[in-house]
């Protein structure tokens, strides 16, 4: 166990011990039972009985994290472990961070996050096994034909999922393979010529299932509830997988949306996803407020109230689906201090549940109110 991970003081433990200006198009760069929850400290209003997200939700509430923030900021560590029941690595579990050469892996960051999650009674959602932006340079330069390409991908999936069998509970097996409108992605991909790319992706799911039969397997993409063409392509893929025996358990929509994005469109698109009967993962949630990318934008109390209403709407929508389809809602970050949007979108952006000083925002209360 890494020395600076907090070990819970429970006797039982010792006893057993993307991009256009349109918000919907997002490309990231580098991008058992219910857990026992630690005692909740007073919230920022001084209410000692206030519930945390992980206490109130019957499903997993996740956050994307980085090892450096956990290690270097005690407040980040405390906020994460107190409020969230699941974590996703923002960068550390992507292929280019793990697969250092054809014959070597760097497990240190992933091991750290898995150890941390277990010490804090959180689950881990693995993100992501196959993504066109995360192939390492040595792999891209190898110029593999389709047979060698797939053999190497099979080996990578098998090695990674086997190492964390039973410890990483779920995986985004394949990420962002459909272009806007639903065609096959062409730009940026090094995928060789496959006569049937969808069958290749199906085999990737099978390799993950073979390595860990109990892992929950997802396909993840962006703009799903807004882009009917992409959503239709995902549904066709899921139906084909089912008909041909390839495993798939759930679908993820990243939910990088703006406060002004049409809620009716979100609601109807999400209902269409739910119609597949698969598990649903709102996988990378953040809500942009500075929609005009204005240098003079101010995150006022009125803006915070609007953001809170949007978070509440999304959580209520998720709560309304069948219980057997509720997997998780994951925010893409913990605090506004560390959000990819201040680099990709605008420095004045405030998309998450905690402000830069780790105070709960109105967005947190909106999320909490949305939970049944």
N, C-alpha and C positions, 0 to 999 in steps of 0.2 A: 504494500500500500504506500502511496506517495505521502511523504511526511506532512505536507501542508493541507491535505484533505481533512476536513472535519470528520471525526468519528462520532456518531451519535452515542450519547451516554445513556444507553438502554441496556439493562442487565441481560436481556434476551440476546443482544448482539454478541456480548462477550461469552454467553453460554454456548452459542453455536458457531462462534467465530472462526441588361437586355435593351435596340432601343429607338423609340421615337418619343416625341413629347407627349404622346397619348399614354395615360397611366396604365392602360390595359396591356401594353406591350413592354415587357420587362425582361431584360437579359442581365443576369448577375455576373459580375466578374469575380472569379475565384470562389465565386459565391458559396403470477399467483393471485392474490386478492388485492384489494385496494391498499395503498400504502398507509402506514401510520404516520401522521403528520406532526411535526414539532409544534410545541406550544406557540401560539401566535402572539407576537408582541403588540403593544398598542399601535393603532394606525395613526396617521398624521392628524386626525381630529381628536386624538386622545381617548378613543373608544376602545377599552381593553377587550371587548367581546366581539369585535368585528371579525368576520370570517375572511379567510384568504381564498383565492381562486381554487387552490388544490383541495381545501377543506370542503368547499361547497359543491364542486362539480362531480358528477358521477362518472365522467369520462376524463381522459387525460388533458391537462392544460400544459402545453409545452412552450419552450422558448429556444430560439437559436442562440448558441453561446460560442465563446472562444476560450481556449485554455488560458491565454494571457490575462484576460479580464478576471477569470476565476482566481488565478494564482496571485495577481497583483493588487486586487482591490477587495478588501474584506466586505465592503458594503455591497458590492456586486454579488459576491458569494452568498451573503446573508439574504439578499433580496431574491435571488434565484432559488435557493433551497427552501425558503419559507413559503414562496408563492406558487411555485410550479411543480408539477408531478412528472414531467417528462422533459428531456432535453434533446436537441438536435445540434449537431456540429455545424457551425456556419461554414467552415472551410476544411476542418481537420480530417474529415472522413471522405473527402473527394479523392479521386484516383491519383491525381498528380501530387498529393501530399503523402500518400501511402506507398505508391509503387515507384520506388526510386531507380530501379533498373530491371532488366529482364529476369534477374535472379535474386533480387533483394527487395525487402519491404522496410518501411519505417513505421513501427507500431506505437511509438512513444506517445503521441498526442491522443490517439484513439484509446489506448490503454488508460491514459490519465482520465479521460472523460467517462469511460465506462466504470472505472474505480470510483470516481467522484459520484456518479449517479447512484451506484450501489450503496455507498456510504450515507447518502442522503435520501434513500428510499425513493428514487426516481427511476423511471424507465428511460431507455434510449431508443430513439428512432434514427436509424442509419440513413444518411443522406450523403452521397448517392452512389450507387455502384457503376452505372453507365450514364455518362453525360458528355455531350459533344465538346463542351468547353473544358473538360477536366482531364483529357488524355495527356499523359506526360510527354515531354519533348522527345525523349528517346523512343517512345512508342510511335509517335507521329512520324519520326524520321525513318522508321524501319520499313515503311512501304510494303506492309504485309498484303498478300492476296487474301481473298475472303476466307479461305480455309485456315491459314495461319493466324489471321486476325481473330477469327472466332475461337480457335484453340487457345490462344492467349487470353482472351476475355473469359473463357470458361475457367481457365486456371486461376485467374485473378478473383472472379466471383467465388469460386470454390474455396480458395485459400482464406479470403477475408471473412466470408460468412461462417466457415468452419471454425475459425479462430474465436469468434464471438458467439458461437452457438449457445443459445439459452441465456445470453447476457444482453445482446442487442435484440430486442423483441420484435422489431419491424424494420423494413427497409424500403426506401425508394429504389426499386431495382433499375428502372429506366426513367430518365428525366428529359423532357422537352425534345421529343423527336418529331413532333408535328409543327409545321410552319403555320403562320397565321392563315386562317381560312381552311385548314385541314389537310393540306398537301404534305408530302414528306419534306422534312427540313433538308435544305441543300447547303446554305451558307454556313461556313465554319466547321462543317463536319468532315471527318476523315474516313467515314464509313466507306469501305470498298464496295465494289459492285456485288450486291446480293440479288439474285433473281427474285427473292421474296423477303424484303427487309422485315416485314411484320413477323414472319416465322422466325427470323433470327432473334427478334426481341422476345418472342414467346419462349425460345430456348434459353435465353438469359434468365427468364423467370424460373424455368425448370431447373437450371443449374443452382439457383438460390434455394429452391425448394428441396433439392437433393441434399444440399449442404446442411440445411436446418429445416426439417419438416414442420417445425412449430412456428417458424417465423411468419409474420404477417407481411404480405408483399403488395406494394403499391406501384402504380404508374402516376407520375407527378408532372404537372405542366402549369403554365400561366394563362390567364385570360379565359379560362375554361367556361365560366358562367356567362361571359360576355360574347365569346366567339362561337357562334352556333356551328360553323364548319369544323372547327377544331374539336368541339364537343362531340359532334357526330362521328368524327374519325376515331376518337377515343372509345366511344360506345361500340363502334364496329369492331375495333380491336378486341375489346373485352368480350364481346359476343363470340368472336372467332376463337379466342383463347378457350372459352368455355366449351365450344363445340368440338375443338380439336384436342382438348385435354391439357392445355397449358394452364398453369396455376396463376391466378390473380385474385387478390382479396379486396383491394380497394383502389380508389381514385383520389388523387390530391389536386386541389386547386390552390395556387399560391396566394391569392387574395392580396396582391399588391395593388390596392385600389385607392382612389381619391374620395374625399368626403362628399364630393359632388357627383360621384358615379351613380347612375340610376339604380335606385333600390329595387324597383320593379323588375328591371332587367336581371339584377343579381338574383332575386328571388325566383324568377321563372327559370333561369338557367340552372340554378342549384337544384330545383325540383326535377329538372330533366336529368341531371347527374344522379340524383337519388333513385330515379326510376330504374337504374341498372340493378338495384338490390345489393350493390357492393358497399363496403365500408366507405365512409366519407371522412376525408382529412382536409380541413382548412389549414393549409400546411405552412404558409409563410406570411401571415397576416401583418400588415401595417397599413395605417390610414394617413395618406398625405393631406396636409392642410394648406400649404403654400402652393396652391394649384397653378398660379401664374408665375411661379419662380421669381417672386418680387424681392428685391434687396431691402425694401422698406416694410416687408411683412412683419406683423407682430402677432404672436400667439396670445390673444386676449382671452379673458374669461368666457366671452361669448363664443369664440372659436373652440375653446376647450369643451364647452357644452355641446356644440354641434358634433365634435368628434366623439364624445361620450355616447350620444344618441346613435351614431353609426355603429360603434362597437356593440351597443345593446341590441340593435337591430340584427346584426350578424349572429350574435350568440343566440338570440331568441329564434332565429331562423334555423339554426343548427339544432337547438333543443326540440324543435317541432318535428324532426324526422324520426322514423322508428328507432327505438333504443338499440336494436341489433345492428344499426348502421352507423352509430356514433363512435368514431374512433378518437379523434382529438381535434383541438384547435391549437395551433402553434403560432405564436407571434415571432416575427423575424427580428429578434433582438429582445433585450430586457429593458434597456433604458435609452432615452433619447441621446444620451452621451455617446453611445456606440450604435449608430445605425448607418447602414450602407447608403441610405438616401441622402445624407449630407454630403456625400461625395458624388454620387451619380445624379441626384436630382437638384438640390440646392442646399447651401450651408444652413439656411434658416428653414429647418424642417423639424417636425415634432410628432413623429408618427406612432409612438409606442405608449405603454401603460404607465411608465415611470419617467419622471423628468430627469434632467442631468444631475440632480442632487439626490436621486433615488426616492423622491417623494411620490406617493401615489397621485396620479392625475385623475381628473374627472373620468377619463377613459377607463381607468381601472374600475371605478364605481359603476360605470355603464356596463362593462363586461360582467361584473359581479351581479348586477341587477338582472341581466339577461339570462343567468343560470336559473333553471327551475328550482 
